[in-house]
Amino acid sequence: MRKIPLHEKGGIINEFGGDFCTVRLRIPAGLITVDQMEGIVEIVRRYNTELHLTTRQTMELVHVSPGSLESLAKDLEANGTPIGAEKSEIVNITACPGSDRCRFAMIDSISLARTLDEKFFGKEMPVKFRIAISSCPNSCVSERLNEIGITGVVRPYRVPGTCTGCGTCVKYCRENAIAIKNGQIRMNNDLCVHCGMCIQSCPFHIIKADPAAYHITIGGKRGRHPRVGYHVVTVKTPETVIKVVEKVVKWVYRKAWSDSLLPDQLGILDFESFKKELIADLDEDEIITGY
């Protein structure tokens, strides 16, 4: 296999005019240590460049001289922030703060992002391939506008006979999916987005929840014609998420071509048949229906 020259790698982006390039870093979920940050500052000074924070939770060194790429790459690797990806490959994986910090979180998005980064980052693909994780349907990282989006969800249910009809959950539900009738709450499953706010808001802990799950979408995109991804499956564990992502990556690698973005190819690639095959390959106890 041909060794890819450094200047052809995805993390090296030619700037307008052709005299300089931008170097994108690999920083999964945007998390970086103080030592790594100090190292980046020192590198920026050493190479007389500037730093740009990107929308994919990483950084770019701008106006880099092509002649310094080899030594710069070594310094970045030693710093634990190596050259990232941008072209037809799996790029920096983004994630919200997750259950470590956010009170709305349903899942540990950071750990999942790191695992997916270790397994899939930088893999050569026929198209640019983005993965993003939000720990709840608030979608703080717009995960459903990515080739693969993973959303933490939870299904609420009422404990019969114990509701006081206080209406707190009605006030907090942003989807108008809950109403009070005859002193009891009524849930509209068609309107519910499974965010869990009603569960947290109930002062008497009457609204309970099934274990959190992972809602997976495929084929979202940003840009001038943004599109929300199509729901594929909702699964119970991060292990199954990784299994699904692996199947999607293999399918795209084998079937897609480089002339257009993945979302624009789904019809021709017979996405619906792939979806059925993917679900059929999973064990029934790995899948949750009704979301």
N, C-alpha and C positions, 0 to 999 in steps of 0.2 A: 504494500500500500504506500502511495506517495506521501511523503511527509509534507504537510502543509506549511509553506513559508510563513513566517510570523506576520508579514504585512498582508497576507491573504486571510488571516483569521478574523472571525466575526467581530471580535472586540476592538479591532482596529478600523476606524471609520475615516475615510478620506474627507478632508474639509474642502469647502468651496475654494477654488483657486489651485488646489493641488500641492501647495508648498508644505502644508502641515497636515497632521491627522489628530483625531480624537481617540483616546484610549478609554474604553469602558471597563469597569472593574466588576469582578464577581463578588457580590455581597448578598447572599441569600436572605430574603425577608428584611433586608436593610439593617440587619443587626451587626454592630461592629464594636470592638473593644476599645478602651481608651488607648491602649498601647498601639493598636492598629491605626487609630485615628492620628496619633502623634507620628506614626511612621509615614502615613500619607502626607501629612503636612511637611515633613522633612523631604519626602520625595518631590513634592510640588516645588519646594524651594530649590532643591538640587537641580532640577531640570528646567527651572525658570518658566513654569507653566501656570495654569489656573485650574480651578476645580469647579465642576458643575454638578449639582444634585439633580438626578433624573426622576421621572415619574415611575420608574420601575424599581424604586427603593435602592438605587445604587449610585455610583459616582462616576464622573468622566474627567480625565485629565485632558485639557484642551490646548490647541496650538503646540502639539508635540512635534519635534523635528523627527522625520523618518529615520535619520541616521542614529538616533539614540534609542530606538525601539528595543534592540537586543538587551542592552544594559538595563533599561527601564523595566522590561519584562522580568528580569532576574530579581530586581529590587522589589517589585510588587509581589512576586511569588514568595520571597523571603519574609515579606510583611504579612502574609496570610490573606492578601487581597489581590489575587492574581487577575490577569486579563480575562474579561468576561466574554459575552456573546451578544450578537446583534443581528446577524444575517440569517440564513436558512439553517437554523439549529434551535435547540431548546435554550431559551434565554433566561436571565435572572428571574427566579421564582419569587413572587411577592406574597405577602401575608399581612393581615391585620395583627394587632397586639395579642388577640386571643385570650384564653382563659387565665393567662398569667397576670393580666392587668385590667381587662375590660369587664365591667359588670354585666354587659349584655351577651358575653361570649358563651357559646355552646360547646366549643371544641378547642383543643390545643392546636391552634393554627401554626404556631412557630415550630414546634417539634415536627409536625407533618411537612412543613416547607423545607426544613433541613434534611429530612429523610429523602424527599423527592429530589432535592438538589444533589445529594450524594449519588443518587441512582441515575438521574436523567440529564443533569445540566450539561450543556455543550454538545449533546448528541447531534450529529449531522442529520438534517431532515431536508425533504424537498421544499419545505416552506418554513417561514419563521413560525416558531411554536412557543406560545406563552402559556404559563400555568399560574393561577392565582387562587388564594384561599382567603375566604372571609369566615369568621367564626360565628356569624349570625346573618340573617337576611338583610341587615342594614347595609351590607355590601360596601364596606368602607374602601376596599381596594378594587371595586368594580369587577369582581371575579367573573361575572357572567358575560363580560365583554372580552374574554380571553378564549383562546382555542380550547383550553380546559379550565372550567371554573368549579371550585369546590366550596360549598356553603354549609355551615353548621346549622342544623334545624332541630326543632323539638316539637313533638305533638302534644298539646295540652288536653287534659280531660278533667271533667268535674266530678268530685266525690258526691254522689247523690244524697240528698236529704240533709246536707249540712250548710248549704249556702244561706247567708243572712240577707242577701239582696242589697248589700251596701252600695254596689255600683262602682266600686273602685276600679275593677278590671275594665269596665266599660269606658271609663275615663282614659285609661292608659292605652287601650287598644287603638292603634293608628289606622286599622283597616276596617273599622266599624263591623267587626266580625262577632261582636258579643252584644247581646241585648238583655235587659231585665224584663221578664214576663211573669206575672203572678208571683212576684217576689223571688224568682229563681233566674239564674243566668241561662241563656240559650246561646250556643256557639254555632256559627255559620262556617262550616268547613270549606265551603267554596270561596269564602273571602279570606280565611286564615292563611297567613304566610309562614306560620310556624316559627315565629321569632321568640316566643317565650315571655314577652313582656307581661302578659296577663298573669303568668305564674309568679313572677317576681313581685307584682304589685299587690297580690291578694294578701290582706293583713291577717287573715285567719288560716292561710295555707290550705285552702279548700281546693284550689285548682292545682292539680298534680301534672306530671309529665312522664311520658315514656323516655327511655334513655336517648340522649342526643344522637343524631344521625348525620350522614354526609350526603348532601344533595349535589350530584355531579352533572354539569352541563358541558356540551361540546359545540364548537363552531361559533363562538362569539367573536366580535371584532370591534376595534376602535376606528379611528380615522374619519374620513369625510362622510362615510356611510355606515355608522355604527349599527351593530346588530347584537341582540341578546342571544346567547347560546341556547341550544335545544337540550331539554332535560333528557338524560339517558337513563339514569338509575339512581336510587337512593339506597345507601348501604350502611351497615351498622358499625364498622370498625375502620380505623386508619389502614390496617393491613389489607382490607378489601379495596380501599381507595387506591392503594399502590398497585394492586393487581389490575384494577380497571385502567388506571393510567398507563400501565405497561401494555395492555392490550390495545389501547387507543394509539399509543406511540408506534407500535409495530404495524398497525393497520395503516396509519398515515404514511409511514416510511415506505411501505410496500405499494400503496395505491395512488397516493397523491403525486402531482407534478408541480413544476416550479413556475408555471406561467401565471398563476393567480393564487390569491390567499385561500386557505383551507375553507373558510365559510362559503366562498363562492363555488367550491367544488363539491359540496356535500351531495347535491342532487345527482350529479354524474357518478359520484363514487358509490351511489346506492347506500346512503347512510342508514336508512331504515332497516335494510337487511343486516348490516353490520350490528346495529343496535340489538336486534333480535338474537343474533349469534352471541354477542357479548353477554347478554343477560342469561342466555341458555347455558353458557359456560360457568356461571357462578352457581354456588350452592344456594338452595332456597333459604337457608337460615342466615345467609349473608345479606339478603335483600329485604328492604322494607317497602311495602306498597301503601298506597293511599296518600302520598305526598303530592 
